[in-house]
Amino acid sequence: MFKSISGRSLAFATVLLVLAITLAPPLHSYFAQRAQIDAYKVQLAQSAATLHEAEKELTLWTDPTYVASQARIRLHYVFPGEREYVVLSNSQTSAAQTVPVAPIEGVAPGVTPWYSRLISTIESAHQN
């Protein structure tokens, strides 16, 4: 059985085995690091996209008209001389309303909006 295997082929097989044992850990580390680098590249691209979106939003907030429109929509602010009407029981949603509006209920500790609480405190102080 062993007579068919020559000394040269046994030495060659031993060298290949030692070479494979020697190169296996560095190759494993190389491929693991390449996978980690690819994951970091994906994470960097996602962070760059998030940063770009934040920069776009920051440029919007530097515009005074955008800030005023957001104050009107989100906080129900009005300019002096204007009147705002708040409809509390709107069973139908209008198709023209495309901007999401912050909910009035549940924002503050009470259920009523801040301006209703302010008016009620003024009225109660006036009655005393």
A tleap script that builds the chain and sets N, CA, C and O, in Angstrom:
source leaprc.protein.ff14SB
mol = sequence {
  NMET PHE LYS SER ILE SER GLY ARG SER LEU
  ALA PHE ALA THR VAL LEU LEU VAL LEU ALA
  ILE THR LEU ALA PRO PRO LEU HIE SER TYR
  PHE ALA GLN ARG ALA GLN ILE ASP ALA TYR
  LYS VAL GLN LEU ALA GLN SER ALA ALA THR
  LEU HIE GLU ALA GLU LYS GLU LEU THR LEU
  TRP THR ASP PRO THR TYR VAL ALA SER GLN
  ALA ARG ILE ARG LEU HIE TYR VAL PHE PRO
  GLY GLU ARG GLU TYR VAL VAL LEU SER ASN
  SER GLN THR SER ALA ALA GLN THR VAL PRO
  VAL ALA PRO ILE GLU GLY VAL ALA PRO GLY
  VAL THR PRO TRP TYR SER ARG LEU ILE SER
  THR ILE GLU SER ALA HIE GLN CASN
}
set mol.1.N position { 0.820 -1.177 0.000 }
set mol.1.CA position { 0.000 0.000 0.000 }
set mol.1.C position { 0.872 1.252 0.000 }
set mol.1.O position { 0.640 2.151 -0.808 }
set mol.2.N position { 1.849 1.336 0.865 }
set mol.2.CA position { 2.711 2.516 0.917 }
set mol.2.C position { 3.805 2.474 -0.134 }
set mol.2.O position { 4.493 3.474 -0.339 }
set mol.3.N position { 3.978 1.374 -0.787 }
set mol.3.CA position { 5.044 1.272 -1.777 }
set mol.3.C position { 4.722 2.092 -3.020 }
set mol.3.O position { 5.634 2.478 -3.752 }
set mol.4.N position { 3.442 2.367 -3.276 }
set mol.4.CA position { 3.099 3.143 -4.464 }
set mol.4.C position { 3.326 4.648 -4.249 }
set mol.4.O position { 3.418 5.397 -5.222 }
set mol.5.N position { 3.414 5.092 -3.011 }
set mol.5.CA position { 3.655 6.500 -2.704 }
set mol.5.C position { 5.156 6.705 -2.610 }
set mol.5.O position { 5.840 6.051 -1.823 }
set mol.6.N position { 5.659 7.627 -3.427 }
set mol.6.CA position { 7.091 7.875 -3.419 }
set mol.6.C position { 7.449 8.904 -2.356 }
set mol.6.O position { 6.566 9.555 -1.798 }
set mol.7.N position { 8.685 9.047 -2.083 }
set mol.7.CA position { 9.154 10.006 -1.096 }
set mol.7.C position { 8.922 11.438 -1.545 }
set mol.7.O position { 8.631 12.315 -0.732 }
set mol.8.N position { 9.052 11.669 -2.854 }
set mol.8.CA position { 8.820 13.015 -3.380 }
set mol.8.C position { 7.367 13.442 -3.215 }
set mol.8.O position { 7.086 14.562 -2.789 }
set mol.9.N position { 6.457 12.553 -3.551 }
set mol.9.CA position { 5.038 12.907 -3.445 }
set mol.9.C position { 4.639 13.081 -1.980 }
set mol.9.O position { 3.786 13.913 -1.670 }
set mol.10.N position { 5.242 12.309 -1.079 }
set mol.10.CA position { 4.954 12.470 0.347 }
set mol.10.C position { 5.498 13.816 0.836 }
set mol.10.O position { 4.830 14.490 1.619 }
set mol.11.N position { 6.679 14.219 0.399 }
set mol.11.CA position { 7.253 15.505 0.781 }
set mol.11.C position { 6.418 16.646 0.190 }
set mol.11.O position { 6.182 17.652 0.859 }
set mol.12.N position { 5.974 16.492 -1.054 }
set mol.12.CA position { 5.146 17.511 -1.689 }
set mol.12.C position { 3.815 17.677 -0.951 }
set mol.12.O position { 3.357 18.800 -0.744 }
set mol.13.N position { 3.201 16.569 -0.558 }
set mol.13.CA position { 1.937 16.612 0.181 }
set mol.13.C position { 2.141 17.238 1.548 }
set mol.13.O position { 1.278 17.971 2.029 }
set mol.14.N position { 3.269 16.958 2.177 }
set mol.14.CA position { 3.556 17.545 3.484 }
set mol.14.C position { 3.762 19.049 3.363 }
set mol.14.O position { 3.272 19.809 4.199 }
set mol.15.N position { 4.481 19.488 2.331 }
set mol.15.CA position { 4.686 20.917 2.115 }
set mol.15.C position { 3.355 21.611 1.846 }
set mol.15.O position { 3.111 22.696 2.372 }
set mol.16.N position { 2.493 21.006 1.038 }
set mol.16.CA position { 1.170 21.586 0.771 }
set mol.16.C position { 0.321 21.670 2.037 }
set mol.16.O position { -0.388 22.654 2.245 }
set mol.17.N position { 0.391 20.650 2.876 }
set mol.17.CA position { -0.363 20.646 4.127 }
set mol.17.C position { 0.134 21.748 5.063 }
set mol.17.O position { -0.672 22.459 5.663 }
set mol.18.N position { 1.434 21.892 5.190 }
set mol.18.CA position { 2.007 22.936 6.044 }
set mol.18.C position { 1.667 24.314 5.476 }
set mol.18.O position { 1.333 25.235 6.222 }
set mol.19.N position { 1.752 24.446 4.172 }
set mol.19.CA position { 1.409 25.715 3.530 }
set mol.19.C position { -0.060 26.066 3.760 }
set mol.19.O position { -0.379 27.219 4.048 }
set mol.20.N position { -0.950 25.094 3.636 }
set mol.20.CA position { -2.377 25.329 3.854 }
set mol.20.C position { -2.646 25.699 5.306 }
set mol.20.O position { -3.453 26.590 5.569 }
set mol.21.N position { -1.998 25.047 6.241 }
set mol.21.CA position { -2.181 25.355 7.664 }
set mol.21.C position { -1.632 26.745 7.970 }
set mol.21.O position { -2.202 27.475 8.781 }
set mol.22.N position { -0.538 27.107 7.329 }
set mol.22.CA position { 0.076 28.405 7.573 }
set mol.22.C position { -0.743 29.542 6.970 }
set mol.22.O position { -0.844 30.609 7.577 }
set mol.23.N position { -1.324 29.344 5.801 }
set mol.23.CA position { -2.049 30.418 5.107 }
set mol.23.C position { -3.525 30.524 5.483 }
set mol.23.O position { -4.151 31.535 5.166 }
set mol.24.N position { -4.096 29.541 6.134 }
set mol.24.CA position { -5.530 29.557 6.442 }
set mol.24.C position { -5.926 30.724 7.358 }
set mol.24.O position { -6.864 31.449 7.026 }
set mol.25.N position { -5.250 30.936 8.495 }
set mol.25.CA position { -5.683 32.049 9.358 }
set mol.25.C position { -5.539 33.433 8.708 }
set mol.25.O position { -6.453 34.247 8.839 }
set mol.26.N position { -4.432 33.735 8.014 }
set mol.26.CA position { -4.378 35.055 7.374 }
set mol.26.C position { -5.446 35.248 6.288 }
set mol.26.O position { -5.998 36.339 6.148 }
set mol.27.N position { -5.735 34.200 5.530 }
set mol.27.CA position { -6.780 34.310 4.516 }
set mol.27.C position { -8.151 34.528 5.159 }
set mol.27.O position { -8.964 35.307 4.662 }
set mol.28.N position { -8.391 33.841 6.253 }
set mol.28.CA position { -9.657 34.031 6.973 }
set mol.28.C position { -9.760 35.475 7.479 }
set mol.28.O position { -10.813 36.101 7.351 }
set mol.29.N position { -8.693 35.996 8.042 }
set mol.29.CA position { -8.686 37.376 8.526 }
set mol.29.C position { -8.890 38.361 7.373 }
set mol.29.O position { -9.611 39.349 7.512 }
set mol.30.N position { -8.256 38.084 6.242 }
set mol.30.CA position { -8.385 38.967 5.082 }
set mol.30.C position { -9.839 39.057 4.630 }
set mol.30.O position { -10.354 40.155 4.419 }
set mol.31.N position { -10.500 37.922 4.481 }
set mol.31.CA position { -11.881 37.933 4.000 }
set mol.31.C position { -12.829 38.520 5.049 }
set mol.31.O position { -13.811 39.173 4.694 }
set mol.32.N position { -12.548 38.297 6.330 }
set mol.32.CA position { -13.376 38.898 7.380 }
set mol.32.C position { -13.222 40.418 7.367 }
set mol.32.O position { -14.208 41.138 7.524 }
set mol.33.N position { -12.005 40.909 7.184 }
set mol.33.CA position { -11.789 42.345 7.131 }
set mol.33.C position { -12.412 42.971 5.886 }
set mol.33.O position { -12.928 44.087 5.947 }
set mol.34.N position { -12.368 42.265 4.763 }
set mol.34.CA position { -13.006 42.776 3.544 }
set mol.34.C position { -14.521 42.899 3.751 }
set mol.34.O position { -15.135 43.869 3.306 }
set mol.35.N position { -15.114 41.915 4.427 }
set mol.35.CA position { -16.555 41.986 4.699 }
set mol.35.C position { -16.863 43.151 5.634 }
set mol.35.O position { -17.872 43.833 5.458 }
set mol.36.N position { -16.010 43.384 6.622 }
set mol.36.CA position { -16.206 44.488 7.549 }
set mol.36.C position { -16.050 45.838 6.837 }
set mol.36.O position { -16.794 46.777 7.120 }
set mol.37.N position { -15.106 45.934 5.935 }
set mol.37.CA position { -14.915 47.171 5.165 }
set mol.37.C position { -16.139 47.439 4.296 }
set mol.37.O position { -16.584 48.582 4.195 }
set mol.38.N position { -16.683 46.408 3.673 }
set mol.38.CA position { -17.893 46.588 2.863 }
set mol.38.C position { -19.074 47.050 3.719 }
set mol.38.O position { -19.864 47.893 3.295 }
set mol.39.N position { -19.186 46.492 4.922 }
set mol.39.CA position { -20.269 46.911 5.824 }
set mol.39.C position { -20.080 48.371 6.233 }
set mol.39.O position { -21.055 49.116 6.328 }
set mol.40.N position { -18.842 48.783 6.475 }
set mol.40.CA position { -18.575 50.184 6.823 }
set mol.40.C position { -18.881 51.111 5.649 }
set mol.40.O position { -19.350 52.230 5.854 }
set mol.41.N position { -18.623 50.663 4.433 }
set mol.41.CA position { -18.943 51.488 3.258 }
set mol.41.C position { -20.448 51.698 3.136 }
set mol.41.O position { -20.897 52.796 2.806 }
set mol.42.N position { -21.227 50.650 3.400 }
set mol.42.CA position { -22.682 50.775 3.349 }
set mol.42.C position { -23.158 51.727 4.446 }
set mol.42.O position { -24.018 52.575 4.209 }
set mol.43.N position { -22.594 51.584 5.646 }
set mol.43.CA position { -22.964 52.457 6.750 }
set mol.43.C position { -22.588 53.910 6.450 }
set mol.43.O position { -23.339 54.822 6.796 }
set mol.44.N position { -21.458 54.133 5.822 }
set mol.44.CA position { -21.032 55.473 5.448 }
set mol.44.C position { -21.976 56.082 4.421 }
set mol.44.O position { -22.307 57.265 4.501 }
set mol.45.N position { -22.407 55.282 3.463 }
set mol.45.CA position { -23.357 55.783 2.463 }
set mol.45.C position { -24.691 56.157 3.114 }
set mol.45.O position { -25.291 57.172 2.761 }
set mol.46.N position { -25.153 55.343 4.058 }
set mol.46.CA position { -26.397 55.661 4.753 }
set mol.46.C position { -26.249 56.925 5.591 }
set mol.46.O position { -27.162 57.750 5.639 }
set mol.47.N position { -25.120 57.078 6.243 }
set mol.47.CA position { -24.883 58.279 7.048 }
set mol.47.C position { -24.799 59.516 6.163 }
set mol.47.O position { -25.281 60.584 6.541 }
set mol.48.N position { -24.195 59.382 4.997 }
set mol.48.CA position { -24.110 60.517 4.073 }
set mol.48.C position { -25.503 60.914 3.586 }
set mol.48.O position { -25.796 62.102 3.448 }
set mol.49.N position { -26.361 59.930 3.327 }
set mol.49.CA position { -27.722 60.237 2.896 }
set mol.49.C position { -28.503 60.923 4.013 }
set mol.49.O position { -29.252 61.866 3.758 }
set mol.50.N position { -28.332 60.460 5.236 }
set mol.50.CA position { -28.999 61.083 6.378 }
set mol.50.C position { -28.502 62.509 6.575 }
set mol.50.O position { -29.288 63.413 6.860 }
set mol.51.N position { -27.201 62.709 6.424 }
set mol.51.CA position { -26.631 64.044 6.553 }
set mol.51.C position { -27.159 64.973 5.474 }
set mol.51.O position { -27.443 66.141 5.742 }
set mol.52.N position { -27.293 64.464 4.260 }
set mol.52.CA position { -27.823 65.275 3.160 }
set mol.52.C position { -29.264 65.699 3.450 }
set mol.52.O position { -29.633 66.848 3.209 }
set mol.53.N position { -30.075 64.777 3.965 }
set mol.53.CA position { -31.458 65.109 4.312 }
set mol.53.C position { -31.504 66.151 5.425 }
set mol.53.O position { -32.332 67.061 5.388 }
set mol.54.N position { -30.623 66.026 6.410 }
set mol.54.CA position { -30.590 66.986 7.512 }
set mol.54.C position { -30.153 68.364 7.020 }
set mol.54.O position { -30.670 69.381 7.482 }
set mol.55.N position { -29.212 68.400 6.096 }
set mol.55.CA position { -28.779 69.686 5.536 }
set mol.55.C position { -29.901 70.344 4.739 }
set mol.55.O position { -30.073 71.562 4.791 }
set mol.56.N position { -30.668 69.534 4.000 }
set mol.56.CA position { -31.805 70.083 3.262 }
set mol.56.C position { -32.835 70.673 4.221 }
set mol.56.O position { -33.375 71.752 3.977 }
set mol.57.N position { -33.101 69.958 5.313 }
set mol.57.CA position { -34.066 70.456 6.286 }
set mol.57.C position { -33.541 71.716 6.976 }
set mol.57.O position { -34.312 72.629 7.274 }
set mol.58.N position { -32.246 71.765 7.226 }
set mol.58.CA position { -31.659 72.954 7.851 }
set mol.58.C position { -31.793 74.175 6.948 }
set mol.58.O position { -32.063 75.275 7.429 }
set mol.59.N position { -31.606 73.990 5.645 }
set mol.59.CA position { -31.782 75.126 4.734 }
set mol.59.C position { -33.245 75.573 4.690 }
set mol.59.O position { -33.528 76.755 4.498 }
set mol.60.N position { -34.173 74.632 4.867 }
set mol.60.CA position { -35.584 75.025 4.926 }
set mol.60.C position { -35.856 75.878 6.158 }
set mol.60.O position { -36.584 76.869 6.088 }
set mol.61.N position { -35.270 75.491 7.280 }
set mol.61.CA position { -35.538 76.211 8.527 }
set mol.61.C position { -34.842 77.566 8.586 }
set mol.61.O position { -35.149 78.360 9.475 }
set mol.62.N position { -33.923 77.860 7.683 }
set mol.62.CA position { -33.321 79.191 7.660 }
set mol.62.C position { -34.191 80.192 6.895 }
set mol.62.O position { -33.959 81.398 6.966 }
set mol.63.N position { -35.173 79.701 6.178 }
set mol.63.CA position { -36.085 80.563 5.435 }
set mol.63.C position { -37.196 81.047 6.368 }
set mol.63.O position { -37.921 80.224 6.927 }
set mol.64.N position { -37.347 82.358 6.548 }
set mol.64.CA position { -38.365 82.872 7.484 }
set mol.64.C position { -39.795 82.513 7.077 }
set mol.64.O position { -40.640 82.303 7.947 }
set mol.65.N position { -40.081 82.438 5.790 }
set mol.65.CA position { -41.442 82.091 5.376 }
set mol.65.C position { -41.768 80.642 5.718 }
set mol.65.O position { -42.907 80.327 6.063 }
set mol.66.N position { -40.768 79.752 5.624 }
set mol.66.CA position { -40.995 78.359 5.992 }
set mol.66.C position { -41.237 78.243 7.497 }
set mol.66.O position { -42.109 77.493 7.937 }
set mol.67.N position { -40.463 78.986 8.275 }
set mol.67.CA position { -40.636 78.961 9.732 }
set mol.67.C position { -42.020 79.474 10.101 }
set mol.67.O position { -42.692 78.907 10.962 }
set mol.68.N position { -42.443 80.551 9.446 }
set mol.68.CA position { -43.772 81.100 9.722 }
set mol.68.C position { -44.867 80.109 9.338 }
set mol.68.O position { -45.849 79.953 10.064 }
set mol.69.N position { -44.700 79.443 8.204 }
set mol.69.CA position { -45.728 78.477 7.792 }
set mol.69.C position { -45.770 77.279 8.742 }
set mol.69.O position { -46.847 76.762 9.040 }
set mol.70.N position { -44.614 76.840 9.212 }
set mol.70.CA position { -44.596 75.728 10.164 }
set mol.70.C position { -45.193 76.146 11.510 }
set mol.70.O position { -45.861 75.347 12.166 }
set mol.71.N position { -44.957 77.386 11.922 }
set mol.71.CA position { -45.563 77.877 13.165 }
set mol.71.C position { -47.077 77.937 13.025 }
set mol.71.O position { -47.808 77.630 13.966 }
set mol.72.N position { -47.539 78.333 11.854 }
set mol.72.CA position { -48.988 78.349 11.623 }
set mol.72.C position { -49.571 76.944 11.668 }
set mol.72.O position { -50.610 76.710 12.286 }
set mol.73.N position { -48.890 76.006 11.002 }
set mol.73.CA position { -49.428 74.655 10.893 }
set mol.73.C position { -49.314 73.899 12.215 }
set mol.73.O position { -50.294 73.334 12.701 }
set mol.74.N position { -48.137 73.892 12.781 }
set mol.74.CA position { -47.886 73.047 13.950 }
set mol.74.C position { -48.373 73.658 15.256 }
set mol.74.O position { -48.893 72.948 16.118 }
set mol.75.N position { -48.208 74.978 15.411 }
set mol.75.CA position { -48.517 75.620 16.685 }
set mol.75.C position { -49.770 76.488 16.639 }
set mol.75.O position { -50.166 77.063 17.653 }
set mol.76.N position { -50.387 76.584 15.483 }
set mol.76.CA position { -51.612 77.372 15.287 }
set mol.76.C position { -51.369 78.849 15.612 }
set mol.76.O position { -52.236 79.500 16.194 }
set mol.77.N position { -50.213 79.377 15.246 }
set mol.77.CA position { -49.915 80.792 15.430 }
set mol.77.C position { -50.554 81.588 14.291 }
set mol.77.O position { -50.699 81.095 13.173 }
set mol.78.N position { -50.930 82.825 14.599 }
set mol.78.CA position { -51.447 83.730 13.587 }
set mol.78.C position { -50.735 85.065 13.733 }
set mol.78.O position { -50.240 85.399 14.810 }
set mol.79.N position { -50.686 85.820 12.656 }
set mol.79.CA position { -50.093 87.142 12.695 }
set mol.79.C position { -51.085 88.122 13.301 }
set mol.79.O position { -52.289 87.867 13.288 }
set mol.80.N position { -50.599 89.242 13.831 }
set mol.80.CA position { -51.515 90.249 14.393 }
set mol.80.C position { -52.509 90.721 13.336 }
set mol.80.O position { -52.145 91.008 12.195 }
set mol.81.N position { -53.754 90.790 13.743 }
set mol.81.CA position { -54.811 91.216 12.838 }
set mol.81.C position { -55.492 90.069 12.117 }
set mol.81.O position { -56.490 90.292 11.431 }
set mol.82.N position { -54.997 88.864 12.247 }
set mol.82.CA position { -55.609 87.705 11.600 }
set mol.82.C position { -56.448 86.950 12.624 }
set mol.82.O position { -56.267 87.093 13.833 }
set mol.83.N position { -57.356 86.152 12.113 }
set mol.83.CA position { -58.176 85.296 12.971 }
set mol.83.C position { -57.989 83.856 12.526 }
set mol.83.O position { -57.879 83.555 11.338 }
set mol.84.N position { -57.959 82.997 13.499 }
set mol.84.CA position { -57.861 81.565 13.185 }
set mol.84.C position { -59.089 80.873 13.736 }
set mol.84.O position { -59.509 81.116 14.867 }
set mol.85.N position { -59.646 80.022 12.926 }
set mol.85.CA position { -60.793 79.251 13.342 }
set mol.85.C position { -60.359 77.789 13.450 }
set mol.85.O position { -59.775 77.230 12.522 }
set mol.86.N position { -60.650 77.192 14.585 }
set mol.86.CA position { -60.289 75.797 14.818 }
set mol.86.C position { -61.562 74.983 14.845 }
set mol.86.O position { -62.434 75.225 15.680 }
set mol.87.N position { -61.684 74.030 13.953 }
set mol.87.CA position { -62.840 73.167 13.879 }
set mol.87.C position { -62.516 71.918 14.695 }
set mol.87.O position { -61.591 71.177 14.364 }
set mol.88.N position { -63.279 71.691 15.758 }
set mol.88.CA position { -62.977 70.584 16.661 }
set mol.88.C position { -63.613 69.275 16.223 }
set mol.88.O position { -63.014 68.217 16.413 }
set mol.89.N position { -64.799 69.311 15.648 }
set mol.89.CA position { -65.453 68.068 15.257 }
set mol.89.C position { -65.584 68.021 13.744 }
set mol.89.O position { -66.645 68.316 13.193 }
set mol.90.N position { -64.510 67.651 13.085 }
set mol.90.CA position { -64.510 67.569 11.638 }
set mol.90.C position { -64.639 66.101 11.260 }
set mol.90.O position { -63.681 65.337 11.380 }
set mol.91.N position { -65.827 65.709 10.804 }
set mol.91.CA position { -66.031 64.304 10.464 }
set mol.91.C position { -65.518 63.974 9.070 }
set mol.91.O position { -65.215 62.817 8.780 }
set mol.92.N position { -65.418 64.970 8.212 }
set mol.92.CA position { -64.922 64.755 6.862 }
set mol.92.C position { -63.546 65.385 6.737 }
set mol.92.O position { -63.319 66.504 7.197 }
set mol.93.N position { -62.633 64.659 6.111 }
set mol.93.CA position { -61.306 65.220 5.871 }
set mol.93.C position { -61.293 65.830 4.489 }
set mol.93.O position { -61.799 65.232 3.540 }
set mol.94.N position { -60.724 67.007 4.365 }
set mol.94.CA position { -60.714 67.662 3.065 }
set mol.94.C position { -59.589 67.096 2.217 }
set mol.94.O position { -58.532 66.729 2.731 }
set mol.95.N position { -59.820 67.029 0.944 }
set mol.95.CA position { -58.815 66.500 0.018 }
set mol.95.C position { -57.706 67.506 -0.227 }
set mol.95.O position { -56.611 67.132 -0.646 }
set mol.96.N position { -57.975 68.778 0.028 }
set mol.96.CA position { -56.971 69.809 -0.218 }
set mol.96.C position { -55.909 69.855 0.869 }
set mol.96.O position { -54.841 70.433 0.665 }
set mol.97.N position { -56.186 69.260 2.012 }
set mol.97.CA position { -55.231 69.300 3.116 }
set mol.97.C position { -54.158 68.229 2.876 }
set mol.97.O position { -54.402 67.039 3.074 }
set mol.98.N position { -52.989 68.661 2.455 }
set mol.98.CA position { -51.909 67.721 2.167 }
set mol.98.C position { -50.804 67.794 3.196 }
set mol.98.O position { -49.997 66.869 3.287 }
set mol.99.N position { -50.738 68.874 3.986 }
set mol.99.CA position { -49.693 69.041 4.979 }
set mol.99.C position { -50.141 68.362 6.268 }
set mol.99.O position { -51.248 68.622 6.740 }
set mol.100.N position { -49.307 67.496 6.850 }
set mol.100.CA position { -49.719 66.864 8.100 }
set mol.100.C position { -49.747 67.901 9.230 }
set mol.100.O position { -48.842 68.722 9.372 }
set mol.101.N position { -50.792 67.833 10.005 }
set mol.101.CA position { -50.991 68.784 11.091 }
set mol.101.C position { -50.763 68.062 12.410 }
set mol.101.O position { -51.211 66.931 12.597 }
set mol.102.N position { -50.068 68.721 13.313 }
set mol.102.CA position { -49.828 68.133 14.625 }
set mol.102.C position { -51.148 68.051 15.374 }
set mol.102.O position { -51.956 68.977 15.303 }
set mol.103.N position { -51.379 66.958 16.092 }
set mol.103.CA position { -52.644 66.827 16.814 }
set mol.103.C position { -52.713 67.822 17.976 }
set mol.103.O position { -51.720 68.079 18.655 }
set mol.104.N position { -53.905 68.369 18.184 }
set mol.104.CA position { -54.090 69.337 19.263 }
set mol.104.C position { -54.266 68.602 20.582 }
set mol.104.O position { -53.713 69.013 21.603 }
set mol.105.N position { -55.029 67.523 20.568 }
set mol.105.CA position { -55.294 66.799 21.795 }
set mol.105.C position { -54.094 65.953 22.181 }
set mol.105.O position { -53.393 65.414 21.324 }
set mol.106.N position { -53.873 65.848 23.451 }
set mol.106.CA position { -52.843 64.951 23.961 }
set mol.106.C position { -51.443 65.538 23.960 }
set mol.106.O position { -50.520 64.895 24.460 }
set mol.107.N position { -51.247 66.739 23.417 }
set mol.107.CA position { -49.915 67.331 23.401 }
set mol.107.C position { -49.573 67.867 24.778 }
set mol.107.O position { -48.479 67.634 25.292 }
set mol.108.N position { -50.503 68.577 25.365 }
set mol.108.CA position { -50.301 69.165 26.682 }
set mol.108.C position { -50.892 68.230 27.737 }
set mol.108.O position { -51.561 67.254 27.397 }
set mol.109.N position { -50.648 68.524 29.013 }
set mol.109.CA position { -51.207 67.672 30.051 }
set mol.109.C position { -52.729 67.582 29.984 }
set mol.109.O position { -53.298 66.522 30.244 }
set mol.110.N position { -53.385 68.676 29.640 }
set mol.110.CA position { -54.832 68.644 29.480 }
set mol.110.C position { -55.199 68.271 28.062 }
set mol.110.O position { -54.328 68.122 27.205 }
set mol.111.N position { -56.475 68.122 27.819 }
set mol.111.CA position { -56.921 67.758 26.481 }
set mol.111.C position { -57.083 68.995 25.604 }
set mol.111.O position { -57.040 68.896 24.378 }
set mol.112.N position { -57.266 70.151 26.219 }
set mol.112.CA position { -57.512 71.367 25.458 }
set mol.112.C position { -56.202 71.980 24.984 }
set mol.112.O position { -55.165 71.780 25.617 }
set mol.113.N position { -56.230 72.721 23.886 }
set mol.113.CA position { -55.022 73.383 23.389 }
set mol.113.C position { -54.570 74.498 24.327 }
set mol.113.O position { -55.311 74.920 25.215 }
set mol.114.N position { -53.365 74.959 24.117 }
set mol.114.CA position { -52.777 75.951 25.017 }
set mol.114.C position { -53.535 77.267 25.011 }
set mol.114.O position { -53.654 77.923 26.046 }
set mol.115.N position { -54.052 77.656 23.845 }
set mol.115.CA position { -54.733 78.937 23.776 }
set mol.115.C position { -56.086 78.875 24.471 }
set mol.115.O position { -56.552 79.884 25.001 }
set mol.116.N position { -56.725 77.710 24.479 }
set mol.116.CA position { -57.982 77.581 25.227 }
set mol.116.C position { -57.727 77.649 26.725 }
set mol.116.O position { -58.502 78.253 27.467 }
set mol.117.N position { -56.635 77.026 27.168 }
set mol.117.CA position { -56.289 77.102 28.592 }
set mol.117.C position { -55.939 78.537 28.977 }
set mol.117.O position { -56.293 78.989 30.066 }
set mol.118.N position { -55.246 79.257 28.094 }
set mol.118.CA position { -54.884 80.642 28.373 }
set mol.118.C position { -56.130 81.505 28.501 }
set mol.118.O position { -56.231 82.321 29.417 }
set mol.119.N position { -57.073 81.330 27.595 }
set mol.119.CA position { -58.311 82.111 27.640 }
set mol.119.C position { -59.101 81.782 28.901 }
set mol.119.O position { -59.674 82.675 29.525 }
set mol.120.N position { -59.136 80.509 29.278 }
set mol.120.CA position { -59.885 80.141 30.486 }
set mol.120.C position { -59.242 80.712 31.739 }
set mol.120.O position { -59.954 81.086 32.671 }
set mol.121.N position { -57.920 80.791 31.791 }
set mol.121.CA position { -57.280 81.392 32.966 }
set mol.121.C position { -57.520 82.893 33.007 }
set mol.121.O position { -57.670 83.465 34.087 }
set mol.122.N position { -57.558 83.535 31.852 }
set mol.122.CA position { -57.852 84.961 31.810 }
set mol.122.C position { -59.290 85.205 32.261 }
set mol.122.O position { -59.556 86.134 33.024 }
set mol.123.N position { -60.209 84.374 31.792 }
set mol.123.CA position { -61.612 84.520 32.185 }
set mol.123.C position { -61.800 84.274 33.676 }
set mol.123.O position { -62.564 84.980 34.334 }
set mol.124.N position { -61.101 83.270 34.212 }
set mol.124.CA position { -61.254 83.000 35.639 }
set mol.124.C position { -60.620 84.113 36.472 }
set mol.124.O position { -61.123 84.432 37.549 }
set mol.125.N position { -59.534 84.704 35.997 }
set mol.125.CA position { -58.948 85.827 36.732 }
set mol.125.C position { -59.849 87.054 36.650 }
set mol.125.O position { -59.923 87.836 37.597 }
set mol.126.N position { -60.522 87.220 35.543 }
set mol.126.CA position { -61.426 88.364 35.368 }
set mol.126.C position { -62.628 88.225 36.274 }
set mol.126.O position { -63.131 89.234 36.768 }
set mol.127.N position { -63.110 87.017 36.514 }
set mol.127.CA position { -64.275 86.792 37.356 }
set mol.127.C position { -63.952 87.024 38.828 }
set mol.127.O position { -64.850 87.378 39.592 }
set mol.128.N position { -62.735 86.844 39.242 }
set mol.128.CA position { -62.367 87.029 40.655 }
set mol.128.C position { -62.200 88.446 40.961 }
set mol.128.O position { -61.891 88.799 42.099 }
savepdb mol mol.pdb
quit
